[in-house]
Amino acid sequence: MNPAERISELTEKLNYYNQRYYMDSVSEISDQEFDMLLKELESLENQYPDLKLPESPTHRVGGTITKNFASVEHRYPMLSLANTYNEQELIDFDERVRKGLNGETYEYICELKFDGISLSMTYENGVFVRGVTRGDGVRGDDITNNVKTIKTLPLKIKTPLAGATGAFEIRGEGFLPYSSFEKMNADAEAAGEESYANARNAASGSFKLQDSAEVARRGLDAYVYQFLSDEEVFATHEESLIALKNLGFNVSQTWTKCSTIQEVIAYINEWDEKRFSLPLATDGIVIKLNSIAQRAELGYTAKSPRWAIAYKYKAESKPAILKAVTYQVGRTGAITPVAELDNEKLNGKGIHLSGTTVKRASLHNANEIERLGLRIGDTVFVEKGGEIIPKVTAVDLSKRDMFNTQEIVYPSACPECGSALTRKEGEANHYCTNEKGCPPQIRGRIEHFIHRKAMNIDSLGEGKIELLYDKGLVNDITDLYDLTYEKLFGLEKVTEDELTGKVRKIGFKEKTVQNILDGIEKSKQAPFKQVLFGIGIRYVGATVAEKLASFFKNIDNIKNADYETLRTAPEIGDKIAQSIVEFFQNEDNLALIERLRAAGLQMAALDEVKEIEGDQLAGKTFLYTGTFANFEREALEQKIEANGGKVVSGVSGKLDFLIVGEKPGSSKIEKAKKLNVTMISEEEFMAMLG
């Protein structure tokens, strides 16, 4: 058999075995036999690269490095769906559909709304050729090499699709299963690196990695839910889902067909609790008209289809026992009370909430403890804010036993260093006064300094900083620039998690040390606005630091500015101006700035030429809250400014528009309502851009 024939045969066999294993849960050959065939194929492809087929299973293991993802225009725009949170709005939607169809008989398809990253996958002549992110709905990033690593996605369909003569497109949701997410975070912790907050964020970040081999290792998956082509291939959505499943696509079998809106509501209620048994996150139900012809009849609004709607579940809430309250110290000295939780059986394993095990939840400050009326031993309700951060929302007073609960006494001294706590008038937080000697504050300032929005030294992390501090190698941010290979190589620390008993080892081997030193050296090129944010002046966040850098141009101008001069800068209020003055009155802080200057950090802003796209937003001020389908926060700010708008730091009467995304902050919403600020959706914002 010649090489071309053998490569073709191996490709077909291995794709078949992959399909049987990942889609049908059947192992027709052993792992060892599979690996031997894969190695034979890899060897042949290395010898004869021109013979490698587009559907080769070797794409699954990655290995391609993509420095920049090309922007690709979607053949069919990826619109978002209107959301609803209650049954009445579903009934109203159904009434609009009924009127729009003039009394025709119709039915719905209901599908679970999975929480991942939207993907568009194009096939030509049955072969997968392109994978693209949703982007802004019109254009997305070409991440083809990363999408190819999804083992459940056929790189070539088994049989021709009747009616689809040329290219067709498959829409789906890329996600990270909980099992892969937990393994990824465990690996990160073992390496002393930061873990991801939730599986959705981890999936989004993973699909945009430059190294497809690393993407392959993370175990990403995707469910497909839509077929698109220029030809009318299917009469109903149901037909398309069945056909896609038969062609080997990973279609979640949780969908159902409903004849009435009451059946839809019954399906929603059925999955309200059942969804937590799934191996991935889901936050709602998508309801679509089944008939493709009826969809065309109803059409679209500027933002979304009239024939579909998404029902969003409320955040899951579960009871837990408040075993104790501990106190954490942040980099600014702020003391945060933390609820130590267990389930009602008190087995030390915490509670299972929205796909993860929760053992601790923030209580924010003394005011929140008082507001909730908490006592140690109470049964409390816990939910995840935005499906990410656990928080205590209420006390179940019906289960309170005054003889077996005790009052929470807020400490008067720092739990870490014993220094007195203070509380400024008008502020909710207590602060430790030992700024220079309290270990968590010192470590926290260093961790803040290496953050991606500051010096972006991603080779360091919380665990490594703690080790360096414990060894006496870093006591403030300037000490990072005195680190050498000799000081770092061979350092090691083994710790045991007191809650899980899991052993964690942090070590500085040759590659780790070199990555750290390279990252530190590279940080000297970080722009001045990031340096200003990184030094950690209280109330000076990334946005305020950028405003200050743009207005004052260099560190000396900021240092020499008095309170009144600082107040003339954009977005600088009383509290921020006073904090900056106090920072530069401190001799230790002045010495720190000079040591950073001597280390070679950028202490002046370069004249940056900002990209200008248009003036549609000229003269308008914007603020945002929540998360967005098309933008990371920084990208949203850039988009506003590129079109003549201005991003402000808080809700006030001068704010023109509050852009409201998924899971918005309640405080901003309430304040905007009180001040009659116009609130717009992400889609309405994009419509303003034309």
N, C-alpha and C positions, 0 to 999 in steps of 0.2 A: 504494500500500500504506500503510495507516495505521500509526502508531508501534507499537501493540501487536503487530501482525502482523510488522513488521520486526524488533522486538526478539526476538520468538519465533523468527523465521527465523535471525537472526544467532546467537542462543544455541545453537540446534540445530547449525548449521554449525560454529561454533567448537569446541563440545564434541566433535563428530565428528573435526575436524582434530587436536584435542588427543589424542584417543584413538588415532588412527592413528599419531601421531608418538611419543607416550610409551609406548604399549603394543605397537605393531606395528613401530616404527622405520621408518615410511613417511612421507615429506613429500609430501602431495598438492598443496600450494601453497607458494610461497616465503615466507620469514620476513617480507618486506616486505608481501606481500599479506595475510598473517595479521594483522600489526600494524595495517594500514589498517582491516580489518574490526573488530578489537578496539577501535580508537579510535572508529569509528562507533558501536559498541554503547555504549561509555562515554559518548559525547556524548548519545545518546538517553536513556540511563538517568539522566543528570544533568538532562535536560529533563523527563523523566517518571519520577521516582523510584518512584511507585506501581506502575509497570509492570515494575520489575526482578524477574526470576524467581529463585527460591531456587537454581536450578542454573546461574545465570549464570556464565560463565567469568571475569567481572571479579572474582569473589571470590578467584580464584587469585592476583591481584597484591596482595591485602591492602589495608590502609589504615585498618582499624578499630583504635581504641585501647581496650584493656580494662584498667581500673585494678585491678579485683579480679575474680578468677575465682570464679564461684558454685560452691558444693559441690552435687553431684548424686548421688543414690542410684542405684546400679546396679540395673537390673531383674533381672539375673542376676549374682550375686556373681562377682568375678574372683578365683578361687582360684589359689594357687601350686601348683607341681608338686614332688613328692619328687625329690631328686637322687641320682644314683649316679655313681661314678667307676671302677667295674670291672665286668668281664664277669660275675663270679659273682653280683653283686647283680642284674644283668639276668636271669640265669637263675632266681634266686630270685623275682623279680617275675613272670616268666612262669609259674612253678609256682603262685604265688598266683592268677593269672588262670585257669589251667587248673582248679584246684580250685574256684574261685568259680563257674565256668561248668559245673561237673559233667561235664566231658569233652566239651562241645560243640565243634564245629569253630569256629575263630576265626582272624582275621588282623589284622595291624598296619599302620598307616600311619606311616612315619618321615618327619620333617621337620627341616630344619636349625633350630637354635635361634639366632635372630638377636639380636645384642646392641644393643638400643635401648630404647625406652620403650613399654610396653603401652598400646594405645588401644582404646576401645570406641566404635563408630560406629553410630548409630541412623538407620534409614530409615523414613519413613512414606509410604505410597502410592508407593514407589519413589524418593522424593526424600530426599537426605541432610539431616537436621535437627539432629544433635547429635554432637559429638565430645568424649569425656571421658577423662581419664587414669585409670590404675588406682587411684591413691590408696591407701587401706587395704584395698582389695578389696571393701568395702561401699559406700564413697562416694569419688568422685573429683572433679577440677576440670573444669568446663566450659570447654574450649578450642576451641569450635566454629570461631571465625573463623580460628584458626591451622591447624586441621586442613584447612579448606577450601583452603588454599594448596598442598596436596599435589597435584601435577598428574596423578599416576597414579590418583587416587581419583575415581571417577565421582560427580558431584553429583546425577545422576539416572540410574537404570539404563535400559538400552536397551529392554528388553522386560519385561512383568510377570512376576514370579516365581510360577510355579504353586504353589498351596498356601499361600502367605504372603499372607493376606487383609488384614492390617493392618500394624503395625510389625514390623520385624525388626532384628536387631543383627549387626554384623560386628565381629569381634575381629581385631586386627592389631598389628604391631610397627612403630612409627615409628622411622626411622633417618636418619642423615646419611651419604650415600655418601662413600667416601674422597676422591673428587675434590672434592666440595663442602667437606669438612672441611679439606683442604689449602689450598683457595682462601680459606676463612674465616680460617684461621690466618695465611696470607700477608698478607691485608688487615689483620689485627690487628697484625702485626709492622710493617707499613708505617706504621701510625698510631701506633706506639709503645705499643701496648696489650698486655696479657697474652694469650697464646694458650692454647687448651684442651689438656689433657693427652691426651685421646683422643676419638674420634668419638662414643662413647656419652654422655659427659658433655656434649659440645657439642649433641647431639640433645636431651637432657633439658632443658638450659638454653634452647635455641631454642624448643621447643614452649611454654615458659612465658613467653616475651617478651610485653610488653604491646602492642607495635606489630606488627600482623599484616603490614604491608608489609615490615618487616625480616625477619620469619619467611619470607616469600615469597622474599626475596633469597637466603636461605641454602640453598635447594635441597633441602629435606627430602623424604623419600620414605617409603613404607610398604608392607610385604607383609601381605596378609590371610591368615588361616589358620583362621578358625572362623565358622560361621553359627549363629545362635540365634534362635528364635522360639517363640511359644506353640503353634504347630501343628507336627505332625510332617511336615516338608516332605521330608526326605531319609532314606533307610534306612541309608545309610553315609556316613562322612566322605569317602570317595573321591568319591561322587556330588556332595557339596557343593562340594568343591574344583574339580571340572570345571565345575559350574554357575556358580560365582563367576567363574571364568576367562572363560567364555562371556558373562557379563553385563558384562565389562569391568573386573573387579577385578584388581589386581596380585597374582597368586598366584605365588609362587616355584615354578618348575618343577623344583626339586631334590628334591621329595618322591617317595617310592616306596611300593609295597605289598609287605608281606612275609608269608609264610605260616608261618614258624617264627622262633624267637628266634635261630637261627644265621644266618638271612638278615638279621635286624636287625643282628647283630654284624658281618656282612660289609659292610653299608651304612655302619656307623660307621667301620670300618677304611678303607673307600674314601674317606671324606671327611676323614680325619685330616689329610692333607696337601693334598688338593684344595680344602679350604675357604679356603685362603689366596689362591686365585686369584679369589675373589669380590670384588665392589666394595664390600663392607661387612664389618663384624666379625661373626663367629659363634663361639660358644664351646661348642657341644654339639649334641646331637640329641634331639628330642622323639619319644617312642614312644607311640602311642595305639591303642586298639582301634578297628577300622574300623566295626564294627556299632554303631549308635546304640542299638538295643534291648539289646545285651549291655552297653553302658556303663550303662544304667539298671539292669540286673540287678546289676552289681557295686557301683554307688553310690559314696559318698564317705566319707572319714574327716572328722574335724573340720577338717583342714588342707588336704586335697588329694584329687583323684579317685583311686579304686582302679584305674582303667582306663588310667592314663597315668603315665609316668615320664620324667625328663630325664637323659640321659647327658651328663656334663660332661667335655670334653677336658682333659688336662693342659696347662699353659702350654707354648707352642712354645719349643723350645731350638735355637739355631743356633751353629755354630762361627764364630769370628772371630779375627783376629790382633790381639794387644795391641801396638800401635805405640809407645805412650808412656803415661806417667802424668802428668797435670797436677794442680794443686792449686787448689781454690776456697776463698775465705774468706767465711764467713757473717757475719751481723750481730752474732753473739755472739763473733766471732773464731775460731770452730771451723773447723779446716782439714779439708776433705773431699777425699780423693784421687779422681780421675776417670780411668777407663780410656778412652783414645783408641783406637777400634776401626776395623778395616777388614776386608773379606772376604779370602779366601785368595788372590785374584788381585791384591790390593793396587792397586786402581784408584781409590782415594780416595773411593769412593761409599758406604762403610759397608756394613751388611747390612740386608736386608729382613726385618723381624720383626713378626708379628702386625699386618700392614697398614700399618706405617710404616717409614721408613728410620732406622736407629739407628747413630749414629757415636760415641756416648759412653755410658758406664754408670758409676754410682756404685760406688766400692769401700769406702765408709763410713769406714774408719779404718785405722790401721797394723795393728791386730790382725787385721782381715779379710785384708789383703794377706799377712800371715804365715800365717794359717790356710789360705789357698788355696795358699800356696807359689808366688806369681806371679813371673815374670821377664819383662822386656821381650822381645818376640819370640815369646812363647808363643802356642799356639793355645788359646783359651779357649771355654767354652760360655756363651752369653748367653740370658737369658729375661727376660720382663717380669713383675715382681711384680704380681699382680692385673691383668695385661694392660695395665699403665700404665707403671710405672717400670722401665727396663732395669737389669738387674743381672748381674754375672759370677757364675756358680754353681760352676764347676770348671775345671780345667786338663786338657787332653788330653796327658798325659805321653808317650803313644806318639809324638807328633809333636815332642817337645822336642829341640832340637839345642843342647847346652851351648856349642858354639863360636859359635853365632849368636844366643844369648840373653844378657841381662845382668841382674844383680841390681838390684832396686829399692831405692834408698837414700832413706829418708824424710827430708825437709828438716828442718834445725834452725832455719831462719830463715823468716819469713813471705815467701811468693812475691810479695806485692804491695808491702810496705813495708820488708822486710828486718829487721824486729824479731825478737827471740828468741821461740821457741815454748816454751810450757810445757805440762805434762801433769799434772793433779791426780791425786793418789793415788785409785785406784778408778775412774777415768774412762778411757774408750777414746779420747777425742778429744784432739788437740793444739790449743792455742789461741795466737793472736797476742796479745801483751801490749799492743800499741799501740792501745788502745781509741779514743782521741780523734783519732788521726791516720792510721789505716789506711783508705784510700778505700772498699774494699768494705764494711767495717764501718759506716762513716758512711752510705753509700747504702743498705745493708741495713736499718739502723734506720729510715730514712725510708720505705723501701718497706713495712716492717712496720707503721709508723704509719698509712699510708693504706689498709691492708688492709680488706676489707669487714667483718671482725669487730672491727676497731678503729675508725678514723675514717671508713671507708667513702668515701674520696674517689676514686670510680671514674673520674673524668675524668683522673687522673694514672696513670702506669704506670711500669714499670721503665725504659723508654727515655727518657721525659720526665724522670724523676728524675735519670738519668745526665747528661742535657743541662743541667739546672738546676745540678747539682753542678759540672760541668765549667766552667760560666760563672761560678761563684762566687756564685750566688744563694741556694743552700741548703747550709748546712754542718751543720745539725742540724734536728730536727723543728720547732723554734720559728720558724725562718726562713720556713716556709711561710706564716705569718700576717703576714709583712711583704711578701709579693708583691703587686705592683700590675699594672694593665693595661700601663703604660708599660714596666715591667721585662720583661714576657713577650712582648708583641707583636713579631713579626718574628724571634724566635729560630729557628734552623734548624741541623740537623746531618745530614750524610750519612755513613753508614758502609757498609762492605762486609763481609759474612760471610766469614771466612777459610776456612770449610769449603765453602760452596756458591758463593761469589762473588756472591751476590745483594746488590744495592744496596738499602739501606734509608734512607728519608728521614723525618726527624722535623721537623715545623714547627709553629710556634705562630701560627695565623691567628686572625682575629677571634672566630669561634665557639668555637674550641678554648680560647682565653684566657678567654672569658666562662664557659665550662663549668667550667674549673679554679677560677676565683675563686668561682663559685657553690658548687662542691663544698666548697671550703675554708670558706666562710661557713656552710654547712649543717652542717659537722662540729662546729661549736661547740654544737650541740644534741645531739650523741651522748651517751648516758648514761655515767655515771661508770665503770661496769664496763668499757666499751669504751676509755675514756681510760686506765684503769689497765692494760689489756692492751696498748694502743698504745705506752705509754712504754717498754716492752721490758725489764722486769726479768727477769733470767735465771730460768728455771723457772716463771715466772708466765704460764701459758697462758690462753686465754679462759675455761675453766671455773674455774680457780683465781682469776682476777681477779674473776669473778662472786661466788665465795664470800667473798673478802676485802671486796668492796664491800658485800655484804649484811650482813656481820658488823661491820665497823668504821664503815660509813656514810660516811666522808669521808677525803680524802687525809691530813689532819693527824693523824687518829687512827692511821692506818697508819704514818705517818712517826715518830710519837712512841712507838709500841709497841716494847717490848724483845723479845728473843728468846723469853722464856717466855710473854709475852702473845700473841705471834703464834702460838705453838704451840697455844693454846687454841681457835683458829679452826678450823672444819671443814676437813678435808682438807689442813691445813698441816703438813707434816712437817719434819724437821730441816733438810734441804737447802734447802727453799723459805724457811723462816724465816731461816736464815743469809744467804741471798742478798738478802732484802728488807732486813735490817739493814745489810748492806754497801752496798747501793744508796743508802740514805738517810744514810749516813755520809759520802758523797762530796759535797763542796761544789758541784761542777759540776752534779750531779744535782739538788740542792736549788734551784740557780739556774734550771735548766731547768723545774722544776715551777712556780716562781713566774712565769716568763715565759709558760707555758701558761695559768696562772690569769689573768694580766693580759690575755691574748688573748681570754679569755671562755669557755674550756672548762669543762665541768661537773666540779667537783672534789668533789661530794657526791652520794650516791645519793638518789633520790626514793623515797618510800614506794610501791613497786609492789604492786598487787593482782594476785596470780597467779591464773590461772584454775584452778578446782577442778572436776574431773569426777567424782571418786569417791575411795574409800579402799581400793580392792582391793589396792593395793601397799603399804599402810601398814606401816611398820616394816621394810621390805625394802630392801636395797641392791643396786644394779645397775651393771654396766659393759657395754660393747659392743665388738665388734671386727668389722671387715669393712664391707660396704655392704649396704643394705637396699632391698627393693622398694617399701616403703610409706612410708619415712621418710628425710629427710635427717637427719644426726646431731643437729643442733640441735633439730629437731622431735621426735626420739626422746627426747631429754632432757626436753623440755617435757611430753611425754606421760607419762613416768615420774613427774615431779614433780606433774603435775596429778592423778594418781591416788594420791598419798600416798607414792610411793617416793622413794628418794634415789640420786643418781648419784655414784659415787665415782671417784677419779682413777686408781686402780691395782688390780691383782689382789692380794688379801691373804686371810688366813684369815677376815676379817670380811665378805668379799663373799658375798652370798647367791646371785646369779645373774649369769652371763656370757652376754649375748645374742650369738649367733654368726650373722653374716650371710654373704653371698657373699664369697669370697676373704679369710678372716680372717687376722689377724696370728698367726704361728706362736708367738711368744714368749708372748703372752697365753694361748693355748691350752695350751701346755706347762706354764706356771705354774699355771693353773687345774686341770689334771690332777693335778699334784703336791700341791696343797692340797685336792683333792677338792671343788672348787667346782662347783656345779650349772651345767651349760651347757644353754641352751635355744635353740631356733630362733626366728626372727621370728614364725612362726605360733603357736608355743607361748606367746610373750610376749603376742600379741594375744588368745589364748584366756584368759590370766590376767585380761585386761581385760574379759572377757565379751563 
